[in-house]
Amino acid sequence: MQTRVLTGITTTGTPHLGNYVGAIRPAIAASRRADVDAFFFMADYHALIKSDDPARIERSRLEIAATWLAAGLDPNKVTFYKQSDIPEIPELTWLLTCVTSKGLLNRAHAYKAAVDKNTETGEDADAGITAGLYMYPVLMAADILAFDAKQVPVGRDQIQHIEMARDIGQRFNHIYGREFFVLPEAVIEEQVATLPGLDGRKMSKSYDNTIPLFAGGAKHLRETVMRIVTDSRTPGEPKDPDSSSLFTIFHAFASDAESAAFRRALEEGIGWGEAKQVLYERIEADVAPMRERYESLISRPAAIEDILREGARKARAVAAPKLAELRDAIGLRAMSSVTMRAGSAKLPSKSIKSPRFASFRDTDGSFRFRLFSSEGDELLLSKSFKDPKAAGVVQKQLKTLGGDAATLHVLPRSLVLELDGEPVASTPDYVDEPARDEALHYLREALDLLASQEKEQAS
């Protein structure tokens, strides 16, 4: 049994060693587990909230995609795509917006922080705050709910967004009367490695203290490592490994045996310049093969685009049926499918030819049935039943169910009908998604007609 795990990758800035150790490396390692169905997406719609520089957005998407692939992300084993390649995401964002309370969004940490900052400086509370920032939690909810992701790895600062996604999904489920969405769980990354930067503080672009992962090549990596701030202890004087940024970074790349040897060297008085050279060589041993793959990838942007488009195709195979199901549920159906409901029109006359069931015995001795439309088209084929009475019970339930109450799961080319949480019947495979969507409407119509006629007969 696989658990679907979804990870968003912000497409701003250039990846550095801290990003690799703290996020990229552990996420790729987790994606290789047999029990994980991993979805990785480039959050380029989210990036628009933070940057209005088209060149930066474009370049960052390319660099970050190439970085993850060079670091070992296998697009054949995961679903790797650009957020902007999935039109179902902005569509779902609007559907969720229409059930999300303004009060919930008012409590979002990022929005509140922006308002507080304006208030402190005497500005209007909403000065400079875009609707994009305000609606960010709904877009994030759509990213997650579109794919029925069960787990979303996040830092503690992102827990609120997962809780909001759950709240929004629950509200939609409640309003439309069915469990349309899997409610996600936040997976807190307590053990995320945090590397110190050049000045000893947490490595961060906001502190301008980062060590590049690939940018500038080996020469620039060495030059940057040599700029790491150390104390004034001279060669021969013992150094304290536990307070040294050099040792912390070294340990993030080295084995336990290598780390122990480097610790001894520091305690025995290795000079800082020599220690930095040792650190550079250890990082370079891991980074060089990845850099070679990175440079090959980034020189072929069309190849990266092909990988992401294939990932989008896989992602849309999940999201498109989900949106078709949601559109049907909220009433955005094809006009040809609209039927007059009880209370606004008379019940169908007995003279109208009804859909019909046809029972049969399968070659293995089990019992099944088909539901045909009044025109003779097959609408459903049941699962196998050992007992003909069990098949009859299901038929009886279907006669009174009605289209609105039917739980129909939308697959890429077919539909599955559930009763009490168990699949009991499925449709034929259709030639394409429009044909499948049309069949969804006809099936609901047929179930409505069966239910109305059953009700009329009972009265």
N, C-alpha and C positions, 0 to 999 in steps of 0.2 A: 504494500500500500504506500503510494507516494503522497507526500504533502507538498502542496503548491506554495512556493516561497517567492515573494516578489521583492525586487530591489531596484530603487530608482537611483540614477546617476546624474547629478547636477552637471550641466554642460556649460560651466563658466570656469575660466582659469586654466592653468597648465598643471598637470599632476606632478606632485613632488614625493619624496621618500615617505613622508608621513601619511599621505594618501595611500601609498602602496602597502605599507605595513599595517595601517589601521583599518583599511576598508577593502582594498582591491584583493590582496592576497588571501585574507580569510574568507571573503565572499566566494572567490573562485574555488577554494578548497571545499567549501560547503556544497557548492554546485555539483561536485563530482560524486557526492554520496548517492547511493542507489535509491534511497528513500526520499529523495528531493526532486521535485519537478520545478526547476528554477526558471524564473522570468526575470530578465534584466532589461531595463529600458533607459534610454537616454532622455532625460527630463528636459527637453528643449523648449516646451511651452513654459515650464516653470522658470527657465532661464530668462525669459522675456520680462519677468517681474524685476529681475536684478540688473539687467543690462539692456540698453537701447542702442548698442553698437553692433550693427549687422556683421561687420567683419570679425569682431570678437566672437560672436555667437557661432558663425560659420567655422572659424578656425578651431574653436574650442571643441565643437562636436567631432571634428575630424581627429584632433589630437587625443581626445578621451576615448573614442571608439578604438583607435589604433592602440592605445595604451592597454585597455582591457584585453584585447585580442592578443597582443604581444605578451602579456603577463600570463596567458594560458587559458583564457575563457574559450571554451569549445562551442561554437555556434551550432554544431550538430547535436550537442547534448543539452543545450539550454535554448530558451527562446529569447533572442537578443534583438531589440528593435528600437526605433525612434518613436517617441511619444507622438510626434507630429505626423507619423505615417499611419496612425490609427484613427480614422474619422469617427469611430464609435465613441472615443473618449470625450471630445467636446460635446457630442450629442448627449451622452450620458450625463455630462456635467450640467447641462441645462435641465434634464429631467430631475436630477437630484437638487438643483437649485430651487426648483418649484416646490420641494417638500422640506427645504432647510429653513429653519427659523433664523431671522436676523439676530435674535438674542444669542443664539449659539455662535454665530460668526463674530459678534461683538466681544466674545470672551477669548478669541484666539490670541495666543501670546504675541505673535508678530504684530498683529494689528494694535493690540493694547500698548505694546512697547513703542510703536510709532506715535500713537496718540499721546502717551505720557511724555515722550521727548518733545513734541510740539507744545504741550502744556507748560513744561518746564521753561521753555524759551519764549513763552508769551505769544506763540503763534496760534492761529485757529487750530482746533483739535485735529481736523482732517487735512490740514495743509500738506500738499505733496503726496498724499496717500492715494494710490490708484485703486480702482475697483479690482484690478488683478491681484494686488496684495490682499485685499479684503476677501476675495473669493478663492484664494489659494487653497484653503482646506477642502472646498468642494471639488476642485480639480484633482486634488490628491485622493479624495474618496473615490472619484471616478476611475483613477489609475488602478486602484486596488479592487474595487467592486466589479469592474468590467470583466475581470479574469477569475473571480471567485478565489482570490488568494487567501490562504488560511493563515500564513505567517508573514510578517513584514519586519525584517531586522532593522532596528532604529536605535539611535542614541537616546538618552533620557530626554533631551530637548525636543524630540519628535513624538513622544508618547501621546501628547494631546491630540495630534493629528490622527493617530490611529483610533483613539477613543471617539473623535468626531466622526470618522468614517463609519464606525460601528453605529453611532447614534443616527446618522443619516440613513444608513442601510436599514436599520430597524424601523425607522419611521416610514420609509417607503414600503417595506414589507407589511407594516400594520395598515397603512392606508389602502393598499391594494390587495390585502387579504391572503397573502401567500409568501412563503419563504423564497423570494426571488434571489436574494443575495446571501452568500456565505459571509458571516461576520468575522473580520480579520482579528488576529491576535498580534500584539506587539511583542517581538522577541528582543529583549533588552541586551545589548552587547556590552555586558559588564567588563569583559576581559579585553576590550579593544586596546591594542598597544598604542601608546601615545609617545611619539618621539620628540625629544627636545630639538629646538632649532639652533641656529647659529649663536644666538644670545642666551641660550639656556631655557628660555620660555618655551611653551608648547609650539611646535612647528606649525605655522599658520601664515597664509598669504596676508592676512590682516596685520601681522607683525612684521612682514617683509623679512622673515628670517628662515626661509625655506631652503632646502637642498634639492636641486632638480632631480627628477627621475631619469629623463632622457634628454631634455633640452640642453643643447650645447655640447653634447657628446662627453667622452671620457675626460677630455682636458678640462672642461668646465666643471664637471663633477669633482675632479681633484682640486681645482682652484677653490671651489666652494668649501670642501671639507677642510682645507687648510685655513679657512677663515673662522672656523669654530672657536668661540671664546673659551680660553682656559685660564687657570690661575698662574701665578708668577713662579711656581716651583721649577727649579732648574733641573737639567739632566743629572741623575744620580740621587735626587731627592725622591722619597716615596710619594706616590700619588694615591688619593682615595678613590677607588673605582666607583663606589656607591654615590659619590657626589659629582662624578665626571660624566658629562654629556657624551664623551667619546665612548665610554664603556656601555652606556645605555643603548646607543645606536648600534654599536658593534654586536651586542647581545641579540638585537632584533634580527640579525642576519646570520649569526654564527651558531654552530652546534654547542652543546654544553662543554665539550672538551676544548673547543677553540676559545670559548668565553673564559674558561678557567685559566688557560694559558695567557690570555690577554690581561686578565686580572693580576696574575703573578707578575707580568712584565711591568704593569703600572705600579704595583706595590714595591717592586725592586728598583724603581727609579728611571724607567725608560723616559727619554726626552719627549716633550709634547710633539715636536715636529716629526719624530720617528713614529710615535703612536698614531698620529694623524695619517701617515703614509700606510701604516698597517690597516687602519680603518678603511681608508680609500680602497686598498687592494681587496679587502674582504667584501665591501659593497660591490665593487666592480666585477668580482667573480660571479655574483648573481645577476647583476644588471646588464652586463655586456651581451649575453645571448638574447636577452629580451630586447635590448636596444637595437640589435641587428634585425630582429623581426619587426620591431616598431618602424625602423627606417624603411624597410622593404614595404610595409603596409602603407605608410603615410605617403610614399611616392606613387601609390596606386589607389587614389581615392575612389575610383570607380569600383574596385574590388571590395572595398569596405562598404560602399553603397549597396552592392549586390548582396552582401552578407546581411545587412540591416533590412533590406527589402524582403529577403527570404524569411527573416525573423518576423517581419511585419505580417507576412502571409500566414505564418503559423499562429501569430497572436490574434489576427482577425478571424481565424477559424474558430477561435474561442469567443471573441467579443461580438462578432456579427450575429450569431444565433442568439446570444444573450440579449442584444438590442432588439432583435426581431420579436422575441418573447415579451420584452418590456413594452414595445410599441403596441403590441396586441393587447396587453393587459390594461394599458391606460386609455385605450380607445382610439389610438392612431392607426386604425386599420384601413385597408383598401375600401373605397366607397362601395364596391360591388359586394362587400361582405356584410354590410349593415342590414340587420334584421330588426323588425319592430318587436319590442320586448313586451312581456305581459304587463298589463296596466295601461299601455298606450295603444294597444290594438287588440282585436279579438284573437283568441287562440286559433291555430290553424284548423281548417275544416277537415273532417274525416275523409273527405274526397281527395285530399292531397296525398300522393303516394309517399309512404314513409321509407326512410332508410331501413334496411333489413339485416338481420344476422343469419349467417349460414354456419352451422356446426359440422365438424368432420372429425374423423379419426385418422391420426397421422400414421406413417409407416412403422413407427416404433411402438404403436399401440396407445399412445397418449391422445388426449382430446384437445382440440383447438376450435376456434371460430374466427370468422371474418365478419367485418361490418362493411356493407356495401351502401353506396349512396342510392337515392331513388333512381338515378340514371344507370346504376349498375357498376359504378367505379369502386374499386376497393379502397376503403378509407383506413381500415385497421386490420391487422393480423394479430391474434392473441398469442401469448406464450403457451407452452404445453402444460396441460393439467393431467394428473394421473386419474382423477375422478371426474366424470362428466358432470356431476352435481356441482363441483367447484367452478367449472366453466360456466354453468348455468347461473350460479350466484353472481359472477362477475357481469354476465350479460344483463341480469336484472338491475344491478347497480348502475350500469351504463345507461339503461333506459330512463332512469330518473335523475341522472347526474346534472345534465344541462351544460351548455358550453362555457359559461362563466366560471363554473365550479371545477371544471376539468383542469387537472394539473398536467400540462403538456410541456415536456422538455424539448427544446429546439436544438437539434444537432445540425451539422453542416448541410446535410441533404435529406434529412428525415425528422420525424417527431416520435417521441416516446410518451405514452400515456401511463400515469401512475395513479394507483388507488391506495390510500392509507400508507403512502411512502414506498410502495412496491411497484416496479414496472410490470404492467399486465398486458400491454399491447403496443405495437409500433406500426408506423405507416410504411408504405413502400419507399424506396429511395427515389428522389426526384432528380430531374436533370440539372437543376440549378437552384439557387437561393430564392429567386422570385417564385418559381413553381412550388417550392416548399412553403413559402409564406402564404401563397394562395390556398394551398392544401390545408394550412392551419385554420384559415377562415372557414373553409367549407366543412371541415371536421367539427368545428364549434357550432356551425349552423345545424349540422346533422344531429348533434347531441341535443341542441335546443329543441329541434323538431320532435325527437324521440321523447324528451321530457314533457313537452307540452301535450303531445298526444296521450302519453301515459296519464297525465293529470286529468285530461278530459275524460278518459275512459273510467277513471276512478270516481269522477264526480257524478 
